[in-house]
Amino acid sequence: MNTLPPLSVTTTQAARNLAAALSETPEFQAFEQASQALRADPTAGLAIRALQAKQQALRAVLALGAASPDEQAELAELERAVREHPVVGAYARAEGGLTALCQTVGDVLSDHTGLNFAAACGAGGCC
């Protein structure tokens, strides 16, 4: 349920202006390029899907800490393959750069408005 009051035209326009400004930053553009490259790279997609399938297959066993050494080794190898894939690595770096930029923007907004955006977003949030 949305308990926030409706946004004013000024607030909405300010948010649009911020979004437009962010979309023109090198960090955002690098992220967009890396995201596009990740979606277009079939070997990265295969590596990610193989890891996800193994994680799903082992979810209960992993939660119980009961994975066999062979299962752990296979999972570790799949994780390594994803982590070391150059396109995945470029995506992770670009994502980190954009996240850092957004955190900085959130800090500036917090300083100027007196609202703590990071706390409002929570632990898994976007800020």
C-alpha positions in Angstrom: 0.0 0.0 0.0 1.4 3.4 -1.0 1.3 5.8 2.0 3.3 8.5 0.3 1.5 11.7 -0.8 1.4 12.3 -4.6 4.5 13.9 -6.0 4.4 17.4 -7.2 5.2 18.3 -10.8 8.4 19.9 -9.6 9.4 16.8 -7.7 8.6 14.6 -10.6 10.5 16.8 -13.0 13.5 16.9 -10.6 13.5 13.1 -10.5 13.3 12.9 -14.3 16.2 15.4 -14.6 18.3 13.3 -12.2 17.5 10.2 -14.1 18.5 11.9 -17.4 21.7 13.2 -15.8 22.6 9.8 -14.4 22.0 8.2 -17.8 24.6 10.4 -19.4 27.4 9.5 -16.9 30.3 7.3 -18.0 29.4 4.9 -15.2 25.8 4.4 -16.5 26.9 4.1 -20.1 29.6 1.6 -19.1 27.0 -0.4 -17.3 24.6 -0.3 -20.2 27.4 -1.5 -22.6 28.5 -4.3 -20.2 24.9 -5.4 -19.7 24.3 -5.5 -23.4 27.5 -7.5 -23.9 26.5 -9.9 -21.2 23.1 -10.5 -22.8 24.7 -11.0 -26.2 27.6 -13.4 -25.1 26.4 -17.0 -25.4 29.4 -18.4 -23.4 28.7 -16.1 -20.5 25.0 -17.1 -20.6 25.9 -20.8 -20.6 28.3 -20.4 -17.7 25.7 -18.4 -15.7 22.9 -20.9 -16.4 25.1 -23.9 -15.5 25.9 -22.3 -12.2 22.3 -21.4 -11.5 21.1 -24.9 -12.4 23.7 -26.5 -10.0 22.9 -24.0 -7.2 19.2 -24.8 -7.6 19.8 -28.6 -7.7 21.9 -28.3 -4.5 19.9 -25.7 -2.7 18.6 -28.0 0.1 21.9 -29.8 0.4 23.8 -26.5 0.7 21.3 -25.1 3.2 22.0 -28.1 5.4 25.7 -27.9 4.9 25.6 -31.5 3.6 27.1 -31.1 0.1 29.7 -33.7 -0.7 33.3 -32.7 -1.6 32.6 -33.5 -5.2 29.4 -31.4 -5.2 31.3 -28.5 -3.5 34.2 -28.8 -6.0 31.8 -28.8 -9.0 30.0 -25.8 -7.6 33.3 -24.0 -7.0 34.5 -24.7 -10.5 31.2 -23.3 -12.0 31.5 -20.2 -9.8 35.1 -19.7 -10.9 34.1 -20.1 -14.6 31.5 -17.4 -14.2 33.7 -15.1 -12.1 36.7 -15.4 -14.5 34.6 -14.9 -17.7 35.8 -11.6 -19.2 32.3 -10.4 -20.1 31.0 -11.2 -16.6 34.0 -9.5 -15.0 33.4 -6.4 -17.1 29.7 -6.4 -16.1 30.6 -6.8 -12.4 33.1 -3.9 -12.6 30.6 -1.7 -14.4 27.9 -2.6 -11.9 30.2 -1.7 -9.1 31.0 1.7 -10.7 27.3 2.5 -11.1 26.5 1.4 -7.6 29.2 3.7 -6.2 27.9 6.6 -8.2 24.3 6.0 -7.1 25.5 5.8 -3.4 27.3 9.1 -3.9 24.2 10.6 -5.4 22.2 9.2 -2.5 24.6 10.7 0.0 24.4 14.1 -1.7 20.6 14.0 -1.7 20.6 13.0 1.9 22.8 15.9 2.8 20.7 18.4 0.9 17.3 17.1 2.0 18.0 15.9 5.5 16.6 12.4 4.6 18.7 9.3 4.8 18.2 7.6 1.5 20.5 4.7 2.3 18.4 3.8 5.4 15.2 4.2 3.4 16.4 1.7 0.8 17.3 -0.9 3.3 20.1 -3.6 3.1 19.2 -4.9 -0.3 18.2 -1.6 -1.8 19.4 0.5 -4.6 21.1 3.3 -2.7 
